[in-house]
Amino acid sequence: MARPLRFRRSPETWTEGRVRGQLLQPLQSNIGARAVEPSVDAGGGWKTHRFDMDNGDVALFVRDDDEAYWMGNTETPKALWKTDKYGWESVPYHVSRWAQRELLATLYEREPWLEAYPHLSWFFLPVFMSKDGRHSTRAFFRDHAGGFPDASRDEACGFFEDFLSTGVLDGYRHTMAGKLGTSEVVDRVRMSAAMAEFIAAKVLTDAGYDLTPEIEVTTGHSLDYRAERGETNVLVEVTRPQPPANRAAAGPVAAVRDTAQTKTDGQLAEHGGGAVLFVDCSSFPDDAWQAVRGEQPEVRHRPAVVYRVRPDGRVEGYRKGSVPLDLDAAIDFVD
């Protein structure tokens, strides 16, 4: 499975003739390609090229007198096979800015509805325009409301747009966007679980905590977040139970217990304690959440917070154990 989009760097000089002979012509022969005029200028003395494929793939190439960069959701020409890959923040500013503007223009042309959500579009651009995942990731927001039940596309996308526009996760874009995956098919369970980490980030941010994602611990695992505020420094791991209709558990209460147990028997058990478990029930429809809210089942780990977020910003939840985080500003606790 292809990964989110990254750049390939060629530390060589490329002429117009070499671009045509070693990039365009192989693509024309293999999958059908044509050189088209880029929609924006890179500036900074960089020369730009764009290749559109018959199957909808796009490739970008930008060069100066000393080096060149390639990015595409298509096959890589042989002349670039041995080049190193770089993230969006590791290439020259003009190169990164040009590629983003070019790809965003293409994304909006193909998915006009996304133009209303510029931060969502920018943040997930590496997967929205990826080789294998471009159709599935867009469809997850377009047709499945980003994993929220009983919500419209606009409500769900507006929720994530508002949070991502804060810039809290900008520095971790490649890692966090990649969690959505680049599968060719929509896997609502897996994708919803990925978005649970964004929802947890919003809860923690609304409560006034600074976040660092993907914290490596001594067991070799990574926990989802470190939350810090003043003297507080707490590790957080997030899990999201499947909606009861989509799983074998007898009901919503069992769904919460079973999913949390899987997490506590794995990463948290090996970690040896000290982390707060966030159990995100945002995939649950109203009746399922009301059952969990009423019974407030144990989740086999303490401290834990069980909560449900709606796209309009409402958050309800309960706690188990002594939670070392002050979340009252973000969650309406019913315990």
Secondary structure, 3 states (H helix, E strand, C coil): CCCCCCEEEECCCCCHHHHHHHHHHHHHHHCCEEEECCCCCCCCCCEEEEEEECCCCEEEEEECCCCEEEEECCCCCHHHCCCEEECHHHCCHHHHHHHHHHHHHHHHHHCHHHHHCHHHHHHCHHHHCCCCCHHHHHHHHHHHHHHCCCCCHHHHHHHHHHHHCCCCCHHHHHHHHHCCCCCCCCCHHHHHHHHHHHHHHHHHHHCCCEEEEEEECCCCCEEEEEEEECCEEEEEEEECCCCHHHCCCCCHHHHHHHHHHHHHHHHHHHHCCCEEEEEECCCCCHHHHHHHHHHCCCCCCCCEEEEEECCCCCEEEEEECCCCCCCCCCCEECC
